[in-house]
């Protein structure tokens, strides 16, 4: 049985979830973590809900073998389509990024006009739309998939003319008429925060689901008496399903520090 010293499991389709892990480490520095990036099967954002759910269950199964006390589904696409299946399959708390992001958006929006950007899978699932609708009454809710943001973030093209042009193409005309809150509904989008803010203007508040999720994990563990008291050393494990080189190479962009090692694991699909 996991106890308060057990690690928190975090999974994503690849490297992007390191933005969520970063927020989690900042908020809960005394917690040990096991991060799994399914780099062999990335991207999830363009795959069907059925396939993403199958991959997500396998990721969770592997993390459970590490004795985790809670599971954070860092991937927005997996959170959008696989959360009910994960909650059903696991006996530990499962936290997705979507509800936390929606609750934050509901708090910060003054005009009641909100927009969400994410992968095609996340937007098509309607998960953000439902989560937002559950929080409060909205004057307006707009959604848009911005698939090119993912490769741009991975390539490190997060400022300058290319991402600015792409952001303008996606967001001009989409963010208008009093929308004051924009949810960055994808692990990779916080890297493009500067460009997105520049394009949508200073009056729009950008909501980063990672930070909101970390707060939620803290609340949940606190109320269950499962927060680590810091009496044991912190341990951070990084697992990937493809060879680790590329993951390590781009890790600094997402985590703020370059990782030097990650263990390659096999998910064993039958
Ligand atoms: N991690 C995914 C998400 O947040 C983005 C990358 C992918 O498509 O797998 O939706």
py3Dmol code that shows the C-alpha trace and the ligand (Angstrom):
import py3Dmol

protein = """\
ATOM      1  CA  UNK A   1       0.000   0.000   0.000  1.00  0.00           C
ATOM      2  CA  UNK A   2       1.361   3.469  -0.845  1.00  0.00           C
ATOM      3  CA  UNK A   3       1.958   5.849   2.073  1.00  0.00           C
ATOM      4  CA  UNK A   4       2.870   9.526   2.404  1.00  0.00           C
ATOM      5  CA  UNK A   5       6.490   8.807   1.398  1.00  0.00           C
ATOM      6  CA  UNK A   6       5.437   7.099  -1.860  1.00  0.00           C
ATOM      7  CA  UNK A   7       6.078   8.994  -5.101  1.00  0.00           C
ATOM      8  CA  UNK A   8       3.549  10.811  -7.250  1.00  0.00           C
ATOM      9  CA  UNK A   9       3.240   9.284 -10.733  1.00  0.00           C
ATOM     10  CA  UNK A  10       3.009  11.621 -13.721  1.00  0.00           C
ATOM     11  CA  UNK A  11       2.549  10.594 -17.327  1.00  0.00           C
ATOM     12  CA  UNK A  12       2.393  12.342 -20.660  1.00  0.00           C
ATOM     13  CA  UNK A  13       2.627  11.370 -24.305  1.00  0.00           C
ATOM     14  CA  UNK A  14       6.229  12.588 -24.250  1.00  0.00           C
ATOM     15  CA  UNK A  15       8.274  15.503 -23.080  1.00  0.00           C
ATOM     16  CA  UNK A  16       5.494  18.127 -22.814  1.00  0.00           C
ATOM     17  CA  UNK A  17       4.259  16.902 -19.428  1.00  0.00           C
ATOM     18  CA  UNK A  18       7.535  18.114 -17.951  1.00  0.00           C
ATOM     19  CA  UNK A  19       5.858  21.555 -17.813  1.00  0.00           C
ATOM     20  CA  UNK A  20       3.299  20.036 -15.429  1.00  0.00           C
ATOM     21  CA  UNK A  21       6.033  18.210 -13.497  1.00  0.00           C
ATOM     22  CA  UNK A  22       7.905  21.510 -13.178  1.00  0.00           C
ATOM     23  CA  UNK A  23       4.839  23.147 -11.622  1.00  0.00           C
ATOM     24  CA  UNK A  24       4.397  20.141  -9.333  1.00  0.00           C
ATOM     25  CA  UNK A  25       8.023  20.263  -8.152  1.00  0.00           C
ATOM     26  CA  UNK A  26       7.771  24.022  -7.547  1.00  0.00           C
ATOM     27  CA  UNK A  27       4.618  23.574  -5.490  1.00  0.00           C
ATOM     28  CA  UNK A  28       5.560  20.330  -3.707  1.00  0.00           C
ATOM     29  CA  UNK A  29       9.377  20.153  -3.607  1.00  0.00           C
ATOM     30  CA  UNK A  30       9.424  17.456  -0.935  1.00  0.00           C
ATOM     31  CA  UNK A  31       7.440  14.945  -2.991  1.00  0.00           C
ATOM     32  CA  UNK A  32       9.219  12.195  -4.909  1.00  0.00           C
ATOM     33  CA  UNK A  33       8.030  11.716  -8.482  1.00  0.00           C
ATOM     34  CA  UNK A  34       8.088   9.108 -11.242  1.00  0.00           C
ATOM     35  CA  UNK A  35       7.572  10.621 -14.693  1.00  0.00           C
ATOM     36  CA  UNK A  36       6.687   8.497 -17.682  1.00  0.00           C
ATOM     37  CA  UNK A  37       6.879   9.967 -21.197  1.00  0.00           C
ATOM     38  CA  UNK A  38       5.373   7.690 -23.823  1.00  0.00           C
ATOM     39  CA  UNK A  39       7.859   8.921 -26.405  1.00  0.00           C
ATOM     40  CA  UNK A  40       7.395   5.836 -28.595  1.00  0.00           C
ATOM     41  CA  UNK A  41       3.747   6.678 -29.230  1.00  0.00           C
ATOM     42  CA  UNK A  42       3.698  10.525 -29.173  1.00  0.00           C
ATOM     43  CA  UNK A  43       1.680  12.463 -30.356  1.00  0.00           C
ATOM     44  CA  UNK A  44      -1.605  11.637 -28.637  1.00  0.00           C
ATOM     45  CA  UNK A  45      -3.265  14.857 -29.777  1.00  0.00           C
ATOM     46  CA  UNK A  46      -4.085  13.590 -33.243  1.00  0.00           C
ATOM     47  CA  UNK A  47      -5.099  10.024 -32.253  1.00  0.00           C
ATOM     48  CA  UNK A  48      -8.551   8.626 -31.492  1.00  0.00           C
ATOM     49  CA  UNK A  49      -9.994   8.583 -27.977  1.00  0.00           C
ATOM     50  CA  UNK A  50      -9.988   4.787 -28.012  1.00  0.00           C
ATOM     51  CA  UNK A  51      -6.274   4.527 -28.765  1.00  0.00           C
ATOM     52  CA  UNK A  52      -5.296   7.280 -26.297  1.00  0.00           C
ATOM     53  CA  UNK A  53      -7.319   5.522 -23.567  1.00  0.00           C
ATOM     54  CA  UNK A  54      -5.549   2.226 -24.284  1.00  0.00           C
ATOM     55  CA  UNK A  55      -2.131   3.890 -24.074  1.00  0.00           C
ATOM     56  CA  UNK A  56      -3.116   5.800 -20.917  1.00  0.00           C
ATOM     57  CA  UNK A  57      -4.180   2.606 -19.103  1.00  0.00           C
ATOM     58  CA  UNK A  58      -0.840   1.015 -19.977  1.00  0.00           C
ATOM     59  CA  UNK A  59       1.051   4.063 -18.724  1.00  0.00           C
ATOM     60  CA  UNK A  60      -0.883   3.952 -15.454  1.00  0.00           C
ATOM     61  CA  UNK A  61      -0.283   0.219 -15.059  1.00  0.00           C
ATOM     62  CA  UNK A  62       3.466   0.734 -15.381  1.00  0.00           C
ATOM     63  CA  UNK A  63       3.502   3.632 -12.911  1.00  0.00           C
ATOM     64  CA  UNK A  64       1.489   1.586 -10.398  1.00  0.00           C
ATOM     65  CA  UNK A  65       4.394  -0.874 -10.359  1.00  0.00           C
ATOM     66  CA  UNK A  66       6.444   1.974  -8.846  1.00  0.00           C
ATOM     67  CA  UNK A  67       4.110   2.171  -5.836  1.00  0.00           C
ATOM     68  CA  UNK A  68       2.730   5.642  -6.602  1.00  0.00           C
ATOM     69  CA  UNK A  69       0.275   7.291  -4.183  1.00  0.00           C
ATOM     70  CA  UNK A  70      -1.455   9.477  -6.779  1.00  0.00           C
ATOM     71  CA  UNK A  71      -1.488   9.731 -10.551  1.00  0.00           C
ATOM     72  CA  UNK A  72      -1.246  13.022 -12.419  1.00  0.00           C
ATOM     73  CA  UNK A  73      -2.360  12.809 -16.029  1.00  0.00           C
ATOM     74  CA  UNK A  74      -0.204  15.640 -17.362  1.00  0.00           C
ATOM     75  CA  UNK A  75      -1.314  15.187 -20.965  1.00  0.00           C
ATOM     76  CA  UNK A  76      -4.376  17.284 -21.807  1.00  0.00           C
ATOM     77  CA  UNK A  77      -5.455  14.876 -24.534  1.00  0.00           C
ATOM     78  CA  UNK A  78      -5.276  11.870 -22.176  1.00  0.00           C
ATOM     79  CA  UNK A  79      -7.044  13.874 -19.463  1.00  0.00           C
ATOM     80  CA  UNK A  80      -9.748  14.766 -21.973  1.00  0.00           C
ATOM     81  CA  UNK A  81     -10.532  11.249 -23.108  1.00  0.00           C
ATOM     82  CA  UNK A  82      -9.159   8.696 -20.618  1.00  0.00           C
ATOM     83  CA  UNK A  83      -9.856  10.061 -17.142  1.00  0.00           C
ATOM     84  CA  UNK A  84     -13.021   7.999 -16.435  1.00  0.00           C
ATOM     85  CA  UNK A  85     -11.284   4.764 -17.513  1.00  0.00           C
ATOM     86  CA  UNK A  86      -8.235   5.577 -15.364  1.00  0.00           C
ATOM     87  CA  UNK A  87     -10.353   6.420 -12.326  1.00  0.00           C
ATOM     88  CA  UNK A  88     -12.229   3.152 -12.743  1.00  0.00           C
ATOM     89  CA  UNK A  89      -9.067   1.077 -13.101  1.00  0.00           C
ATOM     90  CA  UNK A  90      -7.012   2.601 -10.254  1.00  0.00           C
ATOM     91  CA  UNK A  91      -7.438   2.527  -6.494  1.00  0.00           C
ATOM     92  CA  UNK A  92      -5.420   5.747  -5.957  1.00  0.00           C
ATOM     93  CA  UNK A  93      -6.447   9.377  -6.662  1.00  0.00           C
ATOM     94  CA  UNK A  94      -6.191  10.367 -10.334  1.00  0.00           C
ATOM     95  CA  UNK A  95      -5.806  14.056 -11.216  1.00  0.00           C
ATOM     96  CA  UNK A  96      -6.188  15.348 -14.756  1.00  0.00           C
ATOM     97  CA  UNK A  97      -5.233  18.806 -15.963  1.00  0.00           C
ATOM     98  CA  UNK A  98      -8.553  19.863 -17.451  1.00  0.00           C
ATOM     99  CA  UNK A  99     -10.779  20.412 -14.436  1.00  0.00           C
ATOM    100  CA  UNK A 100      -8.051  22.334 -12.610  1.00  0.00           C
ATOM    101  CA  UNK A 101      -7.571  24.610 -15.628  1.00  0.00           C
ATOM    102  CA  UNK A 102     -11.318  25.174 -15.979  1.00  0.00           C
ATOM    103  CA  UNK A 103     -11.730  26.080 -12.302  1.00  0.00           C
ATOM    104  CA  UNK A 104      -8.899  28.619 -12.529  1.00  0.00           C
ATOM    105  CA  UNK A 105     -10.382  30.131 -15.692  1.00  0.00           C
ATOM    106  CA  UNK A 106     -13.748  30.475 -13.948  1.00  0.00           C
ATOM    107  CA  UNK A 107     -12.079  32.399 -11.106  1.00  0.00           C
ATOM    108  CA  UNK A 108     -10.040  34.790 -13.223  1.00  0.00           C
ATOM    109  CA  UNK A 109     -12.556  35.727 -15.918  1.00  0.00           C
ATOM    110  CA  UNK A 110     -14.333  39.007 -15.227  1.00  0.00           C
ATOM    111  CA  UNK A 111     -16.243  39.252 -18.506  1.00  0.00           C
ATOM    112  CA  UNK A 112     -17.421  35.617 -18.505  1.00  0.00           C
ATOM    113  CA  UNK A 113     -15.966  35.253 -21.993  1.00  0.00           C
ATOM    114  CA  UNK A 114     -13.412  32.487 -22.219  1.00  0.00           C
ATOM    115  CA  UNK A 115     -11.402  30.685 -24.887  1.00  0.00           C
ATOM    116  CA  UNK A 116      -9.504  27.397 -24.864  1.00  0.00           C
ATOM    117  CA  UNK A 117      -6.770  26.200 -27.193  1.00  0.00           C
ATOM    118  CA  UNK A 118      -5.552  22.586 -27.322  1.00  0.00           C
ATOM    119  CA  UNK A 119      -4.780  19.623 -29.553  1.00  0.00           C
ATOM    120  CA  UNK A 120      -7.407  18.398 -32.061  1.00  0.00           C
ATOM    121  CA  UNK A 121      -8.167  15.430 -29.744  1.00  0.00           C
ATOM    122  CA  UNK A 122      -8.681  17.614 -26.681  1.00  0.00           C
ATOM    123  CA  UNK A 123     -10.901  20.109 -28.470  1.00  0.00           C
ATOM    124  CA  UNK A 124     -12.951  17.417 -30.259  1.00  0.00           C
ATOM    125  CA  UNK A 125     -13.579  15.569 -26.985  1.00  0.00           C
ATOM    126  CA  UNK A 126     -15.522  18.536 -25.579  1.00  0.00           C
ATOM    127  CA  UNK A 127     -13.862  17.922 -22.184  1.00  0.00           C
ATOM    128  CA  UNK A 128     -12.846  21.549 -21.587  1.00  0.00           C
ATOM    129  CA  UNK A 129     -16.239  22.763 -22.745  1.00  0.00           C
ATOM    130  CA  UNK A 130     -17.946  20.453 -20.204  1.00  0.00           C
ATOM    131  CA  UNK A 131     -15.516  21.245 -17.397  1.00  0.00           C
ATOM    132  CA  UNK A 132     -15.927  24.988 -17.972  1.00  0.00           C
ATOM    133  CA  UNK A 133     -19.714  24.722 -18.163  1.00  0.00           C
ATOM    134  CA  UNK A 134     -19.710  22.956 -14.789  1.00  0.00           C
ATOM    135  CA  UNK A 135     -17.951  25.863 -13.059  1.00  0.00           C
ATOM    136  CA  UNK A 136     -20.213  28.870 -13.744  1.00  0.00           C
ATOM    137  CA  UNK A 137     -22.421  30.580 -16.315  1.00  0.00           C
ATOM    138  CA  UNK A 138     -20.443  31.913 -19.290  1.00  0.00           C
ATOM    139  CA  UNK A 139     -21.317  34.694 -21.710  1.00  0.00           C
ATOM    140  CA  UNK A 140     -19.193  33.108 -24.381  1.00  0.00           C
ATOM    141  CA  UNK A 141     -16.936  30.078 -24.791  1.00  0.00           C
ATOM    142  CA  UNK A 142     -14.655  29.570 -27.783  1.00  0.00           C
ATOM    143  CA  UNK A 143     -12.387  26.643 -28.553  1.00  0.00           C
ATOM    144  CA  UNK A 144      -9.702  26.093 -31.148  1.00  0.00           C
ATOM    145  CA  UNK A 145      -7.105  23.445 -31.891  1.00  0.00           C
ATOM    146  CA  UNK A 146      -3.602  24.763 -32.596  1.00  0.00           C
ATOM    147  CA  UNK A 147      -1.713  21.632 -33.669  1.00  0.00           C
ATOM    148  CA  UNK A 148       1.382  23.412 -35.004  1.00  0.00           C
ATOM    149  CA  UNK A 149       2.221  24.760 -31.539  1.00  0.00           C
ATOM    150  CA  UNK A 150       3.387  21.285 -30.455  1.00  0.00           C
ATOM    151  CA  UNK A 151       6.217  20.829 -33.006  1.00  0.00           C
ATOM    152  CA  UNK A 152       7.193  24.491 -32.637  1.00  0.00           C
ATOM    153  CA  UNK A 153       7.666  24.052 -28.879  1.00  0.00           C
ATOM    154  CA  UNK A 154       9.602  20.822 -29.380  1.00  0.00           C
ATOM    155  CA  UNK A 155      11.895  22.500 -31.901  1.00  0.00           C
ATOM    156  CA  UNK A 156      12.479  25.393 -29.521  1.00  0.00           C
ATOM    157  CA  UNK A 157      10.845  27.857 -31.914  1.00  0.00           C
ATOM    158  CA  UNK A 158       9.092  29.708 -29.141  1.00  0.00           C
ATOM    159  CA  UNK A 159       9.864  33.282 -30.147  1.00  0.00           C
ATOM    160  CA  UNK A 160      10.503  35.262 -33.323  1.00  0.00           C
ATOM    161  CA  UNK A 161       8.692  35.552 -36.650  1.00  0.00           C
ATOM    162  CA  UNK A 162       7.724  31.891 -37.236  1.00  0.00           C
ATOM    163  CA  UNK A 163       5.733  31.186 -34.033  1.00  0.00           C
ATOM    164  CA  UNK A 164       4.351  34.737 -34.110  1.00  0.00           C
ATOM    165  CA  UNK A 165       2.991  34.178 -37.603  1.00  0.00           C
ATOM    166  CA  UNK A 166       1.466  30.821 -36.617  1.00  0.00           C
ATOM    167  CA  UNK A 167      -0.059  32.294 -33.457  1.00  0.00           C
ATOM    168  CA  UNK A 168      -1.520  35.195 -35.461  1.00  0.00           C
ATOM    169  CA  UNK A 169      -3.011  32.759 -37.958  1.00  0.00           C
ATOM    170  CA  UNK A 170      -4.660  30.736 -35.178  1.00  0.00           C
ATOM    171  CA  UNK A 171      -5.660  33.498 -32.809  1.00  0.00           C
ATOM    172  CA  UNK A 172      -6.398  36.674 -34.751  1.00  0.00           C
ATOM    173  CA  UNK A 173     -10.136  37.059 -34.977  1.00  0.00           C
ATOM    174  CA  UNK A 174     -10.574  34.207 -32.519  1.00  0.00           C
ATOM    175  CA  UNK A 175      -9.733  36.254 -29.457  1.00  0.00           C
ATOM    176  CA  UNK A 176     -11.973  39.295 -29.676  1.00  0.00           C
ATOM    177  CA  UNK A 177     -15.256  40.661 -28.369  1.00  0.00           C
ATOM    178  CA  UNK A 178     -14.268  40.836 -24.737  1.00  0.00           C
ATOM    179  CA  UNK A 179     -12.668  37.426 -24.212  1.00  0.00           C
ATOM    180  CA  UNK A 180     -10.476  38.051 -21.170  1.00  0.00           C
ATOM    181  CA  UNK A 181      -9.256  34.525 -20.372  1.00  0.00           C
ATOM    182  CA  UNK A 182      -7.426  32.028 -22.546  1.00  0.00           C
ATOM    183  CA  UNK A 183      -6.752  28.500 -21.291  1.00  0.00           C
ATOM    184  CA  UNK A 184      -3.497  26.982 -22.577  1.00  0.00           C
ATOM    185  CA  UNK A 185      -5.010  23.497 -22.864  1.00  0.00           C
ATOM    186  CA  UNK A 186      -1.918  21.578 -23.936  1.00  0.00           C
ATOM    187  CA  UNK A 187       1.321  20.659 -22.198  1.00  0.00           C
ATOM    188  CA  UNK A 188       3.422  22.415 -24.848  1.00  0.00           C
ATOM    189  CA  UNK A 189       1.643  25.748 -24.988  1.00  0.00           C
ATOM    190  CA  UNK A 190       3.177  27.328 -21.852  1.00  0.00           C
ATOM    191  CA  UNK A 191       6.444  27.451 -23.812  1.00  0.00           C
ATOM    192  CA  UNK A 192       4.759  29.740 -26.329  1.00  0.00           C
ATOM    193  CA  UNK A 193       3.256  31.920 -23.613  1.00  0.00           C
ATOM    194  CA  UNK A 194       5.224  35.011 -24.668  1.00  0.00           C
ATOM    195  CA  UNK A 195       4.186  34.821 -28.303  1.00  0.00           C
ATOM    196  CA  UNK A 196       0.558  33.997 -27.471  1.00  0.00           C
ATOM    197  CA  UNK A 197       0.350  36.875 -24.982  1.00  0.00           C
ATOM    198  CA  UNK A 198       1.837  39.227 -27.568  1.00  0.00           C
ATOM    199  CA  UNK A 199      -0.761  38.202 -30.158  1.00  0.00           C
ATOM    200  CA  UNK A 200      -3.840  38.238 -27.886  1.00  0.00           C
ATOM    201  CA  UNK A 201      -2.797  41.379 -26.017  1.00  0.00           C
ATOM    202  CA  UNK A 202      -2.232  42.215 -22.360  1.00  0.00           C
ATOM    203  CA  UNK A 203      -5.929  42.314 -21.425  1.00  0.00           C
ATOM    204  CA  UNK A 204      -6.237  38.523 -21.831  1.00  0.00           C
ATOM    205  CA  UNK A 205      -5.165  36.367 -18.862  1.00  0.00           C
ATOM    206  CA  UNK A 206      -3.473  33.131 -19.874  1.00  0.00           C
ATOM    207  CA  UNK A 207      -4.331  30.119 -17.716  1.00  0.00           C
ATOM    208  CA  UNK A 208      -1.694  27.437 -17.390  1.00  0.00           C
ATOM    209  CA  UNK A 209      -3.305  24.133 -16.377  1.00  0.00           C
ATOM    210  CA  UNK A 210      -0.014  22.830 -14.944  1.00  0.00           C
ATOM    211  CA  UNK A 211       0.048  25.305 -12.077  1.00  0.00           C
ATOM    212  CA  UNK A 212      -3.621  24.772 -11.306  1.00  0.00           C
ATOM    213  CA  UNK A 213      -3.099  21.006 -11.312  1.00  0.00           C
ATOM    214  CA  UNK A 214      -0.191  21.212  -8.870  1.00  0.00           C
ATOM    215  CA  UNK A 215      -2.400  23.180  -6.467  1.00  0.00           C
ATOM    216  CA  UNK A 216      -5.091  20.560  -6.802  1.00  0.00           C
ATOM    217  CA  UNK A 217      -2.656  17.721  -6.069  1.00  0.00           C
ATOM    218  CA  UNK A 218      -1.508  19.541  -2.956  1.00  0.00           C
ATOM    219  CA  UNK A 219      -5.076  20.041  -1.703  1.00  0.00           C
ATOM    220  CA  UNK A 220      -5.935  16.432  -2.384  1.00  0.00           C
ATOM    221  CA  UNK A 221      -2.876  14.952  -0.668  1.00  0.00           C
ATOM    222  CA  UNK A 222      -3.236  17.315   2.280  1.00  0.00           C
ATOM    223  CA  UNK A 223      -6.838  16.360   2.901  1.00  0.00           C
ATOM    224  CA  UNK A 224      -5.916  12.652   2.697  1.00  0.00           C
ATOM    225  CA  UNK A 225      -2.982  13.141   5.117  1.00  0.00           C
ATOM    226  CA  UNK A 226      -0.666  11.906   2.353  1.00  0.00           C
ATOM    227  CA  UNK A 227       1.725  14.851   1.978  1.00  0.00           C
ATOM    228  CA  UNK A 228       5.372  13.864   2.436  1.00  0.00           C
ATOM    229  CA  UNK A 229       6.757  15.343   5.665  1.00  0.00           C
ATOM    230  CA  UNK A 230      10.236  15.658   4.142  1.00  0.00           C
ATOM    231  CA  UNK A 231      11.916  13.123   6.423  1.00  0.00           C
ATOM    232  CA  UNK A 232      13.006  10.985   3.455  1.00  0.00           C
ATOM    233  CA  UNK A 233      15.226  12.116   0.560  1.00  0.00           C
ATOM    234  CA  UNK A 234      13.452  13.216  -2.614  1.00  0.00           C
ATOM    235  CA  UNK A 235      13.763  10.822  -5.526  1.00  0.00           C
ATOM    236  CA  UNK A 236      13.022  11.712  -9.172  1.00  0.00           C
ATOM    237  CA  UNK A 237      12.708   8.983 -11.770  1.00  0.00           C
ATOM    238  CA  UNK A 238      12.293   9.557 -15.484  1.00  0.00           C
ATOM    239  CA  UNK A 239      11.012   6.779 -17.740  1.00  0.00           C
ATOM    240  CA  UNK A 240      10.536   6.870 -21.509  1.00  0.00           C
ATOM    241  CA  UNK A 241       9.261   4.322 -24.018  1.00  0.00           C
ATOM    242  CA  UNK A 242      11.633   5.229 -26.855  1.00  0.00           C
ATOM    243  CA  UNK A 243      15.395   5.723 -26.662  1.00  0.00           C
ATOM    244  CA  UNK A 244      16.002   8.632 -24.250  1.00  0.00           C
ATOM    245  CA  UNK A 245      18.334  10.882 -26.313  1.00  0.00           C
ATOM    246  CA  UNK A 246      15.744  13.218 -27.827  1.00  0.00           C
ATOM    247  CA  UNK A 247      13.797  13.417 -24.544  1.00  0.00           C
ATOM    248  CA  UNK A 248      16.959  14.421 -22.675  1.00  0.00           C
ATOM    249  CA  UNK A 249      17.935  16.889 -25.378  1.00  0.00           C
ATOM    250  CA  UNK A 250      14.705  18.905 -25.197  1.00  0.00           C
ATOM    251  CA  UNK A 251      14.045  18.376 -21.469  1.00  0.00           C
ATOM    252  CA  UNK A 252      15.607  21.704 -20.456  1.00  0.00           C
ATOM    253  CA  UNK A 253      13.050  23.656 -22.453  1.00  0.00           C
ATOM    254  CA  UNK A 254      10.147  22.033 -20.655  1.00  0.00           C
ATOM    255  CA  UNK A 255      11.555  21.381 -17.176  1.00  0.00           C
ATOM    256  CA  UNK A 256      13.965  24.291 -16.854  1.00  0.00           C
ATOM    257  CA  UNK A 257      16.889  21.947 -16.290  1.00  0.00           C
ATOM    258  CA  UNK A 258      18.559  19.465 -18.602  1.00  0.00           C
ATOM    259  CA  UNK A 259      18.057  15.887 -17.560  1.00  0.00           C
ATOM    260  CA  UNK A 260      21.090  13.669 -17.862  1.00  0.00           C
ATOM    261  CA  UNK A 261      19.430  10.267 -17.718  1.00  0.00           C
ATOM    262  CA  UNK A 262      16.101   8.564 -18.287  1.00  0.00           C
ATOM    263  CA  UNK A 263      15.348   4.864 -18.277  1.00  0.00           C
ATOM    264  CA  UNK A 264      13.829   3.248 -21.341  1.00  0.00           C
ATOM    265  CA  UNK A 265      10.877   0.977 -20.504  1.00  0.00           C
ATOM    266  CA  UNK A 266       8.511  -1.228 -22.492  1.00  0.00           C
ATOM    267  CA  UNK A 267       4.738  -0.946 -22.122  1.00  0.00           C
ATOM    268  CA  UNK A 268       4.042  -4.528 -23.308  1.00  0.00           C
ATOM    269  CA  UNK A 269       0.843  -4.379 -25.331  1.00  0.00           C
ATOM    270  CA  UNK A 270      -0.768  -7.789 -25.725  1.00  0.00           C
TER     271      UNK A 270
END
"""
ligand_1 = """\
10
LIG
N 0.730 16.191 -24.363
C -0.222 16.537 -25.385
C -1.354 17.350 -24.763
O -1.189 18.018 -23.773
C 0.428 17.299 -26.515
C 1.359 16.448 -27.363
C 0.652 15.305 -28.053
O -0.136 15.541 -28.981
O 0.865 14.171 -27.625
O -2.444 17.318 -25.259
"""
view = py3Dmol.view(width=600, height=400)
view.addModel(protein, "pdb")
view.setStyle({"model": 0}, {"cartoon": {"style": "trace"}})
view.addModel(ligand_1, "xyz")
view.setStyle({"model": 1}, {"stick": {}})
view.zoomTo()
view.show()
